[in-house]
Amino acid sequence: MSYPSSMQAITYAKTGGLEVIEKTTQPFPKIAPEDVVIKVEYSGVNFIDTYYRKGIYPTKSFPAIIGTEAAGTIVGLPTDQGVLSNPEYKKRAFEIGGKVATGRLGAFAEYMVVPWNDAFSIPNGITTLKAASSLLQGLTATSFMEEGYNVQKGDIILIHTVAGGLGLLMCQLAKFRGATVIGTTSTKAKAALATEHGCDHVILYTEEETVKRVLEITKGDGVNAVFDGVGKDTFDDNFKLIKRKGTILTLGNASGPVPPFSPMKLVEKNVKLLRPTQKNYCVTPAESLHYANEVFKLIQNDTLKINIHKQYPFTAEGVADSQNDLAGRSTVGKLVIKVAESA
């Protein structure tokens, strides 16, 4: 297939506020022999996009294309014979016209060119819209709840911002694994949504003291694990409500990065503290495929229900609005950018 010389993309030429977001014409990406070429249909909106845009995470070069999650149609396959004969490649069953999802930088664009091991075939019955709304957060939820802290039957866990896209997936997955789930959220409407998705105890942090309520619910014992995407604002309180020998996973910076602290903070209860990233659990082709298959299987059997809060247009204004809404904690479920019609 011949490709266009250029494409439309949502970019930023420097780090900063929402005003740096632009829709620009960019050269078509360079294609290496091991790459898959994807015509993007939908892109998922994630907090990590704001971290790159603000400069919390480093950007290698400018202009940079926003976005870390997309789904669409394969329009180009690898040409490297070593790749084509690789057993791990063959497991993915790629074909021209097939539907795939990916979790790579540069997702808010008409096309993406990604290494084959970062693309995952979407099973029948799952749309590109649903795949773009679930892959990155699904990989995060499954890998964090298997390797970060292996949630077991009988555990009591706390999920901050339980009504967000990742929070709802973690809640459902923890219930599937047999845990009791305590979640925090900001409004009664969000609390109702969390309850619908299996959350056993919802704490309105705008009206209740989270530490006090968690200790009441657990009869003073605390929780086995905390999954915390808030960051700075909730970090210290996590140590007051964690169980002895419990695990705290700080996995996001919604309120800002956690400031420096002394390791002596862990001593009082022999707490384990992790700051994991999904990318380091999904490094090898086998690892990434394992978790992608797990995500899609859980969606297919309705263990994970995907809630799409809103679709935004493929414009600078649409992307800025989506990031503003996400950062304002006014949303529930997943936000997506509609890049093109499904083929």
Backbone torsions as a table, in degrees:
resi	resn	phi	psi	omega
1	MET	NA	140.3	173.1
2	SER	-89.0	142.2	-177.1
3	TYR	-109.7	154.3	176.4
4	PRO	-66.2	158.7	179.4
5	SER	-79.2	-19.0	-178.9
6	SER	-144.6	169.6	179.6
7	MET	-151.8	162.7	174.9
8	GLN	-89.0	140.6	-179.0
9	ALA	-151.3	157.4	174.0
10	ILE	-96.8	120.2	-170.4
11	THR	-132.4	171.4	168.7
12	TYR	-138.9	134.5	-176.6
13	ALA	-91.6	-9.9	175.7
14	LYS	-159.5	160.7	178.0
15	THR	-76.9	153.1	-179.7
16	GLY	160.0	-154.3	-177.9
17	GLY	-81.0	-169.7	-177.4
18	LEU	-60.8	-23.1	-177.4
19	GLU	-66.6	-15.8	-179.0
20	VAL	-81.6	-8.1	-177.7
21	ILE	-76.7	129.7	-179.2
22	GLU	-137.8	155.2	167.3
23	LYS	-102.6	121.3	-173.6
24	THR	-133.9	165.8	173.0
25	THR	-93.1	125.8	-177.6
26	GLN	-122.2	152.8	174.6
27	PRO	-61.2	147.2	175.2
28	PHE	-61.1	136.9	-176.2
29	PRO	-59.9	148.1	174.2
30	LYS	-68.8	141.7	-175.8
31	ILE	-111.6	122.1	175.1
32	ALA	-92.5	160.7	-176.5
33	PRO	-60.8	-21.0	-178.5
34	GLU	-96.9	8.1	-172.2
35	ASP	-92.5	153.7	169.1
36	VAL	-107.1	136.4	178.6
37	VAL	-104.4	127.8	-174.4
38	ILE	-120.6	128.8	167.8
39	LYS	-87.3	112.6	-170.0
40	VAL	-76.2	138.5	175.4
41	GLU	-111.7	-45.3	178.3
42	TYR	-136.3	147.0	175.2
43	SER	-127.2	136.2	178.9
44	GLY	-84.6	146.1	177.9
45	VAL	-98.5	130.6	-177.2
46	ASN	-137.3	154.4	178.9
47	PHE	-57.9	-32.8	-178.2
48	ILE	-60.7	-27.4	176.8
49	ASP	-60.7	-39.2	179.9
50	THR	-71.9	-30.1	178.6
51	TYR	-65.4	-42.0	176.5
52	TYR	-66.5	-45.3	-177.3
53	ARG	-63.0	-36.4	179.9
54	LYS	-80.7	-18.5	-177.4
55	GLY	95.6	6.4	175.3
56	ILE	-63.9	-41.4	170.5
57	TYR	-104.7	140.2	-174.4
58	PRO	-71.8	143.0	173.0
59	THR	-104.4	130.0	-173.3
60	LYS	-72.3	-39.0	-178.0
61	SER	-154.8	158.4	-179.9
62	PHE	-121.3	151.7	-4.0
63	PRO	-69.9	147.5	-179.5
64	ALA	-111.1	140.8	178.0
65	ILE	-86.2	130.1	-179.3
66	ILE	-74.7	155.4	171.4
67	GLY	107.3	143.4	-177.0
68	THR	-132.7	12.1	-174.5
69	GLU	-156.2	131.3	-178.6
70	ALA	-156.8	163.9	173.5
71	ALA	-144.4	148.3	-179.1
72	GLY	-176.8	-152.5	-173.5
73	THR	-110.7	136.9	175.7
74	ILE	-71.6	125.3	174.9
75	VAL	-119.4	-1.8	177.4
76	GLY	-156.9	139.3	-177.8
77	LEU	-115.1	162.1	176.5
78	PRO	-58.8	151.6	176.3
79	THR	-113.8	-8.5	-179.0
80	ASP	-71.2	123.3	-175.4
81	GLN	-64.9	-33.5	177.3
82	GLY	-63.1	-38.6	176.2
83	VAL	-66.7	-46.7	-176.1
84	LEU	-62.5	-26.4	179.6
85	SER	-96.5	-1.5	-179.4
86	ASN	-71.2	125.3	-179.8
87	PRO	-56.9	-35.4	179.5
88	GLU	-67.9	-35.5	176.7
89	TYR	-65.7	-43.7	-176.9
90	LYS	-62.1	-30.7	179.6
91	LYS	-61.8	-23.3	-175.2
92	ARG	-83.3	-15.0	172.9
93	ALA	52.3	45.7	178.8
94	PHE	-72.2	147.3	172.7
95	GLU	-154.1	153.5	177.0
96	ILE	-59.7	132.1	-177.5
97	GLY	90.9	-9.8	178.2
98	GLY	-73.9	156.8	-179.4
99	LYS	-96.1	134.8	-179.2
100	VAL	-139.4	158.8	172.7
101	ALA	-123.7	154.7	-179.9
102	THR	-147.5	152.7	176.5
103	GLY	-120.0	69.6	-177.2
104	ARG	-126.3	155.8	173.2
105	LEU	-61.5	149.4	178.0
106	GLY	92.4	27.9	-171.7
107	ALA	-80.6	-22.5	-178.2
108	PHE	-89.0	69.0	-176.4
109	ALA	-153.2	161.8	-179.2
110	GLU	-68.3	-30.8	179.1
111	TYR	-134.8	151.2	170.4
112	MET	-129.8	142.7	174.2
113	VAL	-119.4	115.1	-172.5
114	VAL	-132.1	149.9	172.7
115	PRO	-57.8	143.9	-174.1
116	TRP	-55.3	-33.5	-175.9
117	ASN	-77.6	-2.5	174.9
118	ASP	-105.2	12.6	176.5
119	ALA	-120.0	145.2	-174.4
120	PHE	-135.6	126.6	178.6
121	SER	-63.1	135.8	179.8
122	ILE	-90.8	123.9	-178.7
123	PRO	-66.2	158.6	174.2
124	ASN	-57.7	140.7	178.9
125	GLY	95.6	-9.8	176.4
126	ILE	-114.3	122.3	-178.0
127	THR	-78.7	163.8	174.8
128	THR	-64.5	-31.2	176.2
129	LEU	-62.2	-48.0	-179.1
130	LYS	-68.3	-37.4	179.7
131	ALA	-65.5	-42.3	178.6
132	ALA	-69.8	-16.9	179.3
133	SER	-93.0	-2.8	-170.8
134	SER	-134.8	-21.7	-168.9
135	LEU	-61.8	-58.1	-172.6
136	LEU	-64.3	-47.8	179.5
137	GLN	-69.8	-31.1	176.4
138	GLY	-67.4	-43.3	175.5
139	LEU	-61.1	-39.3	179.0
140	THR	-64.7	-49.6	-177.8
141	ALA	-60.9	-47.7	-175.2
142	THR	-69.5	-42.0	-178.4
143	SER	-72.4	-39.6	179.9
144	PHE	-67.1	-34.9	-177.7
145	MET	-88.5	-0.6	172.5
146	GLU	-107.9	-45.3	-174.5
147	GLU	-106.5	-34.5	177.7
148	GLY	-67.8	-58.8	168.3
149	TYR	-140.0	119.2	-176.0
150	ASN	-79.0	95.2	-175.9
151	VAL	-65.2	128.8	-175.3
152	GLN	-121.2	161.8	174.0
153	LYS	-58.6	131.3	179.9
154	GLY	95.7	-13.1	177.0
155	ASP	-67.7	153.7	168.0
156	ILE	-117.1	122.0	-177.2
157	ILE	-126.3	155.8	177.4
158	LEU	-114.5	130.2	176.1
159	ILE	-119.0	114.3	175.1
160	HIS	-75.8	149.3	-175.9
161	THR	48.1	57.4	-172.3
162	VAL	-68.6	-18.7	-177.7
163	ALA	-92.9	1.5	175.1
164	GLY	-76.7	177.2	-178.0
165	GLY	-58.5	-50.7	179.3
166	LEU	-69.5	-40.7	-178.6
167	GLY	-59.0	-43.4	179.8
168	LEU	-65.6	-38.1	177.6
169	LEU	-66.9	-44.0	179.1
170	MET	-63.2	-39.0	178.8
171	CYS	-60.8	-49.2	-179.1
172	GLN	-64.1	-40.3	-179.1
173	LEU	-68.1	-41.0	178.6
174	ALA	-63.5	-40.5	177.1
175	LYS	-64.2	-40.2	177.7
176	PHE	-60.2	-34.4	-179.8
177	ARG	-83.4	-4.2	173.7
178	GLY	98.3	14.6	-178.6
179	ALA	-89.9	159.5	166.9
180	THR	-91.4	130.2	-173.1
181	VAL	-112.0	126.6	168.6
182	ILE	-107.9	133.7	-179.2
183	GLY	-131.4	149.8	174.3
184	THR	-110.1	145.5	175.4
185	THR	-158.8	178.8	-168.3
186	SER	-105.8	-22.2	-175.2
187	THR	-133.8	162.2	178.7
188	LYS	-66.9	-34.2	178.1
189	ALA	-64.1	-42.6	177.2
190	LYS	-66.9	-36.4	178.1
191	ALA	-62.4	-41.1	179.2
192	ALA	-63.5	-40.4	178.6
193	LEU	-64.3	-42.5	178.5
194	ALA	-62.2	-41.4	178.3
195	THR	-62.1	-41.7	177.7
196	GLU	-59.4	-28.1	-178.2
197	HIS	-97.7	14.7	170.2
198	GLY	103.7	-0.1	-179.8
199	CYS	-66.6	125.1	-175.1
200	ASP	-76.5	-37.9	-178.5
201	HIS	-138.0	118.9	179.5
202	VAL	-108.3	128.7	-180.0
203	ILE	-107.0	122.3	174.1
204	LEU	-84.3	101.2	-174.8
205	TYR	-68.7	-13.5	176.4
206	THR	-78.6	-16.7	-176.5
207	GLU	-123.5	-21.0	-174.6
208	GLU	-123.8	158.4	174.3
209	GLU	-86.8	116.2	-173.8
210	THR	-59.8	-47.5	-177.8
211	VAL	-60.3	-47.4	-178.7
212	LYS	-59.8	-45.0	-177.4
213	ARG	-67.9	-40.9	179.4
214	VAL	-61.9	-43.0	-179.9
215	LEU	-68.6	-32.4	174.3
216	GLU	-65.0	-46.8	-177.5
217	ILE	-63.9	-37.5	-176.1
218	THR	-95.8	9.9	179.7
219	LYS	55.5	39.4	175.2
220	GLY	87.4	-8.6	-175.7
221	ASP	-77.5	-33.6	-173.0
222	GLY	88.7	-178.7	-174.8
223	VAL	-103.3	155.7	178.7
224	ASN	-70.0	-34.7	-177.4
225	ALA	-152.9	149.2	174.7
226	VAL	-120.2	129.5	173.1
227	PHE	-109.8	110.2	-167.0
228	ASP	-125.7	108.0	176.6
229	GLY	-97.1	3.7	-177.1
230	VAL	-80.3	-46.8	177.9
231	GLY	96.1	-123.7	-168.9
232	LYS	-54.2	-46.4	-171.1
233	ASP	-68.9	-25.3	-175.4
234	THR	-110.5	-7.2	-170.7
235	PHE	-58.7	-51.7	-175.8
236	ASP	-64.8	-39.1	-179.2
237	ASP	-66.1	-27.0	178.8
238	ASN	-57.5	-33.8	-178.7
239	PHE	-72.9	-19.8	179.1
240	LYS	-84.0	-22.1	-175.8
241	LEU	-113.9	0.2	177.8
242	ILE	-81.9	147.2	178.0
243	LYS	-74.3	157.5	171.5
244	ARG	-57.3	133.4	-177.0
245	LYS	65.8	20.0	177.6
246	GLY	-79.3	176.9	-176.7
247	THR	-125.2	128.5	174.4
248	ILE	-109.5	124.0	175.2
249	LEU	-110.4	110.7	175.1
250	THR	-95.0	112.6	-166.2
251	LEU	-125.0	14.3	178.2
252	GLY	-167.8	171.4	-175.2
253	ASN	-129.6	39.8	-174.6
254	ALA	-57.1	-35.2	179.0
255	SER	-99.7	4.0	-175.8
256	GLY	117.4	157.4	179.9
257	PRO	-64.4	149.5	174.8
258	VAL	-66.0	129.0	179.7
259	PRO	-71.7	163.5	178.6
260	PRO	-56.9	146.9	-179.4
261	PHE	-149.7	163.0	-179.8
262	SER	-82.9	140.2	174.3
263	PRO	-59.5	-17.8	177.3
264	MET	-61.4	-17.9	177.9
265	LYS	-60.8	-23.9	-177.1
266	LEU	-84.7	-13.2	-168.2
267	VAL	-70.0	-39.6	-170.6
268	GLU	-55.4	-38.4	-178.2
269	LYS	-123.4	13.3	-175.2
270	ASN	51.9	49.5	-176.3
271	VAL	-79.0	142.0	170.1
272	LYS	-94.1	134.7	-179.4
273	LEU	-125.6	127.2	179.1
274	LEU	-125.0	146.3	167.9
275	ARG	-125.5	75.3	-174.0
276	PRO	-82.1	160.6	168.5
277	THR	-128.3	139.5	-177.2
278	GLN	-58.1	-34.8	-177.4
279	LYS	-60.3	-29.0	-179.9
280	ASN	-85.4	-7.0	169.8
281	TYR	-94.9	-17.8	-177.5
282	CYS	-120.8	63.7	-175.8
283	VAL	-93.7	-53.0	-177.7
284	THR	-82.0	157.3	176.2
285	PRO	-55.4	-37.8	-179.6
286	ALA	-67.6	-41.8	179.4
287	GLU	-63.3	-49.0	-176.4
288	SER	-65.0	-40.4	179.4
289	LEU	-67.0	-38.0	177.2
290	HIS	-55.2	-49.7	-176.6
291	TYR	-75.0	-34.8	176.6
292	ALA	-64.1	-43.8	177.4
293	ASN	-62.0	-37.9	179.1
294	GLU	-64.5	-43.4	179.2
295	VAL	-60.0	-51.2	-176.7
296	PHE	-66.0	-35.3	177.1
297	LYS	-64.0	-42.9	-179.7
298	LEU	-66.9	-31.0	175.3
299	ILE	-72.2	-43.6	-178.5
300	GLN	-60.9	-37.9	-178.5
301	ASN	-93.4	13.0	175.0
302	ASP	67.5	15.5	171.8
303	THR	-67.3	-40.9	175.8
304	LEU	-107.7	118.0	174.5
305	LYS	-99.9	128.1	-175.6
306	ILE	-94.9	120.8	179.3
307	ASN	-103.0	118.5	178.3
308	ILE	-102.0	113.4	-176.9
309	HIS	-73.3	-44.4	-175.1
310	LYS	-165.0	146.5	170.6
311	GLN	-103.1	137.8	-179.2
312	TYR	-117.0	152.5	-180.0
313	PRO	-73.5	158.9	180.0
314	PHE	-81.9	67.9	179.6
315	THR	-138.7	163.6	175.9
316	ALA	-60.2	-41.5	-179.8
317	GLU	-65.6	-40.1	179.6
318	GLY	-63.3	-43.4	179.5
319	VAL	-68.3	-41.9	177.8
320	ALA	-61.3	-42.8	178.8
321	ASP	-62.6	-40.6	-178.7
322	SER	-65.0	-41.6	179.2
323	GLN	-69.8	-36.7	177.7
324	ASN	-65.4	-43.1	178.6
325	ASP	-64.5	-42.0	-178.8
326	LEU	-64.2	-46.8	-178.3
327	ALA	-68.0	-27.0	179.9
328	GLY	-79.3	-2.0	178.0
329	ARG	57.1	30.9	179.9
330	SER	-96.6	1.0	-174.2
331	THR	-108.8	160.3	172.0
332	VAL	-129.1	142.2	-178.8
333	GLY	74.9	-152.7	-168.4
334	LYS	-104.1	144.5	174.0
335	LEU	-109.4	140.6	-179.4
336	VAL	-136.5	154.8	173.4
337	ILE	-105.3	126.3	175.9
338	LYS	-88.4	109.3	-175.5
339	VAL	-88.4	-41.7	-178.7
340	ALA	-155.5	164.3	175.7
341	GLU	-67.8	147.0	176.5
342	SER	-65.7	136.7	-179.4
343	ALA	-75.4	NA	NA
